[in-house]
Structures are given as structure tokens and as C-alpha cells.
Amino acid sequence: MRAGSFFARDNIANFIDWCRHEIHVPESVMFETNDLVQRLNEKNVILCLLEVGGFLMFASILQCIDDLWMSFCKLEMDSLI
């Protein structure tokens, strides 16, 4: 995919939309499509990616806690039988 192509811009726009509406990245660190394509606001691109990374790490930790809790509940149920 060529940088600046329609498909590249569309992917970036979809990513930005996901950041705003699904994981609620603060507007203060958001960037626009041209900021990435034309390297206009690299600071916010990096800050946004760090926010996404933090969200993914938090989601991963929650999944681990959920897995541990389900394992614990299964052990408890098995011990009652």
C-alpha cells in the first residue's frame, strides 16, 4: 500500500475513528489523517499509539484476571462435587 493512497488514508481514518469511539482516546492526543501521512504532528501520532498500547495492556490484564477467576470458580465447583 502506497503512503498517501486512498486505501492508506482510509485505514488511518478507520483507526482514528476506532480510537475515538471504541477506546475513547482523549482528544488532546488524537491526530488527523494528514498528520500521519504528511508527518505534520508526529508527537500526537506517538502519544495516540501510546494510549492505544496502554488500553491493550489494560485489556490484556483484565482478560488474565477473568481467566484466573474462571479457573478458581471451576476449582471451587469441582471441590464441591
C-alpha positions as CSV (number, residue, x, y, z in Angstrom):
1,M,0.0,0.0,0.0
2,R,1.4,3.3,-1.1
3,A,1.6,6.0,1.6
4,G,-0.9,8.7,0.9
5,S,-3.1,6.4,-1.3
6,F,-6.8,6.3,-0.8
7,F,-6.5,2.9,1.0
8,A,-3.8,4.2,3.3
9,R,-5.9,7.3,4.2
10,D,-9.0,5.2,4.7
11,N,-7.2,2.8,7.0
12,I,-5.8,5.7,9.0
13,A,-9.3,7.3,9.2
14,N,-10.8,4.0,10.4
15,F,-8.0,3.7,13.1
16,I,-8.7,7.2,14.3
17,D,-12.5,6.5,14.4
18,W,-11.8,3.4,16.4
19,C,-9.6,5.3,18.8
20,R,-12.2,8.0,19.4
21,H,-15.3,5.9,19.6
22,E,-14.3,2.5,20.9
23,I,-11.4,3.1,23.3
24,H,-12.1,6.8,24.0
25,V,-8.6,8.1,23.5
26,P,-8.5,11.7,24.8
27,E,-8.9,14.4,22.1
28,S,-5.7,16.1,23.4
29,V,-3.6,13.2,22.0
30,M,-5.6,12.5,18.8
31,F,-4.3,13.2,15.3
32,E,-5.8,13.7,11.9
33,T,-5.1,11.6,8.8
34,N,-2.8,14.3,7.3
35,D,-0.8,14.5,10.5
36,L,0.4,10.9,9.8
37,V,0.5,10.9,6.0
38,Q,2.4,14.3,5.8
39,R,4.2,13.9,9.1
40,L,2.8,17.1,10.4
41,N,2.0,16.2,14.0
42,E,4.2,13.3,14.9
43,K,4.1,14.0,18.6
44,N,0.3,13.3,18.7
45,V,0.6,10.2,16.5
46,I,3.1,8.8,19.0
47,L,1.0,9.8,22.0
48,C,-2.1,8.3,20.5
49,L,-0.2,5.0,19.9
50,L,1.0,5.0,23.5
51,E,-2.7,5.4,24.6
52,V,-3.7,2.5,22.4
53,G,-0.8,0.4,23.9
54,G,-1.9,1.3,27.4
55,F,-5.5,0.3,26.6
56,L,-4.4,-3.0,25.1
57,M,-2.2,-3.8,28.1
58,F,-5.1,-3.0,30.5
59,A,-7.5,-5.2,28.4
60,S,-4.9,-8.0,28.5
61,I,-4.6,-7.7,32.3
62,L,-8.4,-7.8,32.6
63,Q,-8.5,-10.9,30.5
64,C,-5.9,-12.6,32.7
65,I,-7.9,-11.7,35.8
66,D,-11.0,-13.1,34.2
67,D,-9.2,-16.3,33.2
68,L,-7.9,-16.7,36.7
69,W,-11.3,-16.1,38.3
70,M,-12.9,-18.6,36.0
71,S,-10.2,-21.2,36.9
72,F,-10.8,-20.5,40.5
73,C,-14.5,-20.9,40.2
74,K,-14.1,-24.2,38.3
75,L,-11.8,-25.5,41.1
76,E,-14.3,-24.5,43.7
77,M,-17.2,-26.2,41.8
78,D,-15.1,-29.3,41.3
79,S,-14.3,-29.5,45.0
80,L,-18.0,-29.3,45.9
81,I,-18.8,-32.3,43.7
